[in-house]
Amino acid sequence: MQGGRFRGLVWLLFSSMAAAQPVSFGAAGGVPVSPRSENHGEGCFDRGPPVCGPNDFFAKPYAAGATIAVQLPWAFSAESGFLYERFHKDLAQGLTVGRGSNTVNFGEKYSVAADGWLFPFLLGRTFGRRRMAPFIKAGATLRHLGAFAGRGIELDFNLQPQPVNVHIASGRDLDAAITAGAGLRCRVGALDVAPEIRFLHWTSGYYQPAQNEAMLMVGVSFPARAAP
């Protein structure tokens, strides 16, 4: 009985807040406007069959996801949501085992990919209530990077290539980026369309193709801001 009353009270408070503070839902997508790759040249096996390949790490040139925003007093808003990205890593290298005349060089070559999820938490302000109005936003973005998985080959003790399945854990749960953006909010019927330039400075270079990023974002949300 008490649990039912508690859930009812929470629902009542949530409903009151939602009614007092308009909430909008939408979709967002983006493309990078700055380099997002690392390239370390081509690697080869020193022994065995001649096998060479790239050594690079890059993100696919797109991001897509959903947003939710709460309108606050004085034209402020609080925004969150998620963006999906895809990361790729290629590696080709020789692996030396032993010393001196007993040295044997094995090698490996693989291509793997991982899913990345970005979670922005931003506070923004729109200047004016015209159909077209500039805005700014700032806050933080968290990233969860999944495990890298794919296939490759490696040299066995007879220096012959063998197929292998590759699985590499990213090794940490979350990374954070200081985030800022600016753009123009346009009211189109019942929708808000908001192109934006967004900058992210990652506080760590761990599994980051670029520590500083710039992205061109476009968001579409419903319902639109009230007309003046």
SVG drawing of the C-alpha trace seen along z (x, -y; Angstrom):
<svg xmlns="http://www.w3.org/2000/svg" viewBox="-2 -38 75 63">
<polyline fill="none" stroke="black" stroke-width="0.4" points="0.0,0.0 2.8,-2.4 4.7,-1.5 1.6,-2.4 1.2,-5.7 4.9,-6.5 4.7,-5.7 1.6,-7.8 3.3,-10.7 6.3,-10.4 4.1,-10.3 2.1,-13.4 5.4,-15.3 6.7,-14.3 3.5,-15.3 3.5,-18.7 7.1,-19.4 6.4,-18.3 3.4,-20.6 5.3,-23.5 8.4,-23.0 7.7,-22.1 9.6,-19.1 10.6,-18.5 11.8,-15.3 13.8,-15.0 16.5,-13.4 20.0,-14.6 22.7,-13.7 26.2,-15.0 29.3,-14.8 32.9,-15.7 34.4,-18.9 37.9,-18.2 40.2,-15.1 39.2,-12.1 41.8,-9.5 45.3,-8.3 47.6,-6.7 50.9,-5.1 52.0,-3.9 52.0,-0.4 53.2,2.6 54.6,5.9 55.5,9.3 59.3,9.7 59.3,13.4 56.9,15.9 54.6,15.0 54.9,11.3 51.9,9.7 51.5,5.9 48.6,3.7 47.6,0.4 48.0,-0.7 45.3,-3.2 42.4,-4.1 39.4,-6.2 35.8,-7.0 33.2,-6.6 32.1,-10.1 28.7,-10.2 26.8,-10.3 23.1,-9.8 20.8,-9.7 18.0,-11.2 17.5,-14.2 15.3,-15.4 15.2,-19.0 13.5,-20.8 12.7,-24.5 13.7,-26.5 13.0,-30.2 14.8,-33.1 15.1,-31.2 17.5,-28.6 17.1,-24.9 18.6,-21.6 19.4,-19.0 20.4,-15.4 20.2,-12.3 22.6,-10.0 24.6,-9.8 25.8,-6.6 29.3,-6.3 31.3,-3.5 35.0,-3.1 37.5,-1.1 41.1,0.1 43.5,1.8 46.8,3.3 49.6,5.1 52.9,5.9 55.6,8.4 56.0,9.8 59.5,10.8 60.0,13.7 63.4,14.7 66.9,13.2 69.9,13.2 70.2,16.2 67.1,17.8 64.8,14.9 61.6,15.8 59.3,13.2 55.6,13.9 53.1,11.5 49.5,10.5 47.1,8.5 43.5,7.7 40.7,5.3 38.2,4.7 35.3,2.3 33.5,1.1 30.3,-0.8 30.6,-4.2 27.8,-5.9 27.9,-9.6 25.8,-11.1 25.7,-14.9 24.5,-16.9 24.2,-20.5 22.8,-23.8 21.7,-26.2 20.3,-29.6 18.3,-30.9 18.4,-34.6 15.0,-35.9 11.7,-34.2 11.7,-34.9 11.2,-32.2 15.0,-32.2 17.1,-32.8 20.7,-32.1 21.6,-29.9 24.6,-28.7 25.1,-25.6 27.8,-24.2 28.4,-21.2 29.9,-17.8 29.7,-14.7 30.3,-11.2 31.4,-8.3 31.0,-4.6 33.1,-2.6 32.3,1.1 34.7,3.9 36.5,4.1 35.7,7.3 36.6,8.6 38.8,11.1 42.5,11.3 45.4,13.6 48.5,14.5 51.7,16.5 52.0,19.8 55.2,21.4 55.7,22.7 55.4,19.1 52.2,19.9 49.2,17.5 46.2,18.8 42.7,17.1 41.8,15.8 38.8,14.1 39.9,10.8 38.2,9.3 39.7,6.3 38.0,4.8 38.3,1.0 39.4,1.2 37.4,-1.6 33.7,-2.5 33.4,-6.2 35.4,-9.1 34.4,-12.7 34.7,-15.8 34.2,-19.5 31.5,-20.5 30.4,-23.8 28.2,-24.7 26.5,-27.5 23.9,-27.6 20.6,-28.9 17.2,-27.6 14.5,-27.8 10.8,-27.2 9.3,-25.2 5.6,-24.5 5.4,-22.4 9.1,-21.6 12.4,-23.2 15.3,-22.7 18.6,-23.6 21.9,-23.4 24.9,-23.8 28.7,-23.7 29.7,-21.6 33.2,-21.4 34.4,-18.6 37.7,-18.5 38.3,-15.0 40.0,-15.1 41.9,-11.8 43.4,-10.6 42.6,-7.0 41.2,-5.4 40.4,-8.8 41.2,-9.3 41.4,-13.1 41.4,-14.7 39.8,-17.9 36.8,-17.5 34.5,-19.8 31.2,-18.5 28.4,-19.9 25.2,-18.9 21.5,-19.2 18.7,-18.6 15.0,-18.3 12.7,-18.5 8.9,-18.6 7.1,-20.6 8.6,-23.8 9.1,-26.8 6.1,-29.0 5.8,-31.7 6.1,-35.3"/>
</svg>
